[in-house]
Amino acid sequence: LLWQCFSEASRSIDLSYDNATTDRLQSALTKGCGCLHFSGHGHPQFLTFEDGSGGIHWLSVEQLQSLVSVGTGNRDPPFKFVFVSACHSGLAGQTFVDAGVPHVVCCQQESQLMDSAAISFTRAFYFALALGRSLKDAFEIGKQAVSCSPVVTNPSEEMKKFMLLPQDGNHDVAIFNAEPVPDWPLPQTDNDLRNPPRRSLKSALRGDSSTTDSADNRLPAPPQGFLGRETDMYHVLNLVLTRRFVNISGPTGIGRSSLAAALCHYIEERKSTMKFDCIYYIRHTLKRSGTTSLIVSLFNRLVSLGEAKALPPDADLDEVIAAIMDSLRQSKSLLV
């Protein structure tokens, strides 16, 4: 959604994404960035972060306050603007205000926020903000988008749930004063980590809006209608994170490939916390089947990516395996 807003506005603005874990939030606080957008589930006393292994980390408002306040001292505020897009986020928003953030958008503490209202508000709000409108104007534009939305139930009440803190603050200021650019995003630099525009917080991202992998190392398309298998994926994920070999077995047609594909995409989106350098999804591309086919396919993939040197046609299987081991020795890779 944010990607679409900034792409349509086409301004010289850097946009970064990361999955919401406390260590990534701490990294953003330490390194500093202009604005922070958190999107997740809320509770009157908690925000829901990820625990790094597929589960929920319930971060209390007190813990958030401690995390945000540590090291700020007399320094400048960690962010000039924060958007806490979650239900019951009034206390969390006030925590950022108490840390010195001059502008915070959040939801009323006692209110649950409809997804449709959050989407309508966020789209209109960030589009106006990116075009240089003041934060006060963008906030009102976002609320009006909710009130006029055909997909929001009871829009007049939903629009009232959004808050701009501090209530007595001067929000008649522009957050972005960026020049128009002919094409957004800006060209990628050597220090950027290309990731897809998907989740929250801060990671080095400035790439295109396509899927993640290079042309020669694509993951399979995400499975369609992949519903009700979150428990299976959670168990397999934790095995992958703690063991060197995991075998997904079952009758033909039960969905083993779909589970593996969904898991690969889940991990790919969370490289910054799961610490896999690369995922190699190997398909049977040779006429012969079995383990030898997979090994040779993996080797050919590494050669095509320039990560292994080609071997003579008469090389035996041991030489191929040795070349693969040498290529992957310095990286943490997931082979599927």
Steps between C-alpha positions, in 0.01 A plus 500: 500500500776747592689395189198589287460838669861605451511360148197704400636813668839444329711705738863457605420305817683197636272219616618206710326190637572232756309248706393626841727355766633688799860467386414659162317781681804549721718509189278770349519698824878469513571581137224755474255567217262781423169322545376172642184312401393201709221278374376214714246383754442700816372438851427757771829410673708348217620523143554174315847448358647183349727279709732405213377141471144539373332587831365811671701717736266699723687825566348690790465877496748514789755297302445720196555808715825356635619404152422839348635709789836324546782711368291795389612728785543852370531385141256584224183290483554157340242579230330813375178310434351165612183322383384217728243323282343266755189470713514642855824685418441824692743412781761377254465825306537704819817305578661637184375849585659470846827404329493829312344402168315818391236333283327166563194346332328216685161355592291588804599288799150359549432430131538212260583609147348340192750387236302675228511829692874467565568435131287792381658740749856384439477523120362855497717618790834392357418611146427851627806494726729390216373786282615749763175571680528584868449225753187674625351513149602142420334381822172670407523365144544149641197537726288627212608201291361274773175694525443473123615141452238260361666202671515634858211410728379792712763737352398803710600310815810335353651832394484625860725219623815651348704730725774751429728549799592707687155655493637848572793464260570704187435256216475761227837387363603291201676173577623449144630784285630283220562585137299325226683220321418351158508147632458361851668321673837659448778290342642238735841560654763241587416522870131428452349160578227430251187375671135503394270771637318298761524573873601743769795679672845554357714300263706613203252495215485693181423258217221422258156372596544153353572183695827468680731266321729547205392364164701183549403438861126551518286341766182328388188714493324520838234227520144611434237438765758408762266513799486322834858372491665756725566237769672271252715784372590609854619150593701456180651848535627426851651173379673684214640757742638239743599201285724440201259267319119497490289260296139590411328172422146387423275361227505652154270801474497579872676833438865441584623725218253772593617491861864520393430788260304697761778446754766620255312825441446547874874463567597713199296788640683468833862464395609775736401296806519139382851556362483287187725643230317326218226249426556253217177335387604215272263347250548179300632640173679190372352188345650274761346511847618448854769655715751530215259714299451741791873529567577571136212751480633683806849509352368636170310767690816608685694512174230712334515744793878521478543347844674183378740427214391267222652151501606284205220288348665182630507619865367241739240551771760537776658793317159664456424463871842639592438803277162561663648475849777741409250749356270496803763468770497866605123553492191383686275366228167321496477224241148388410 
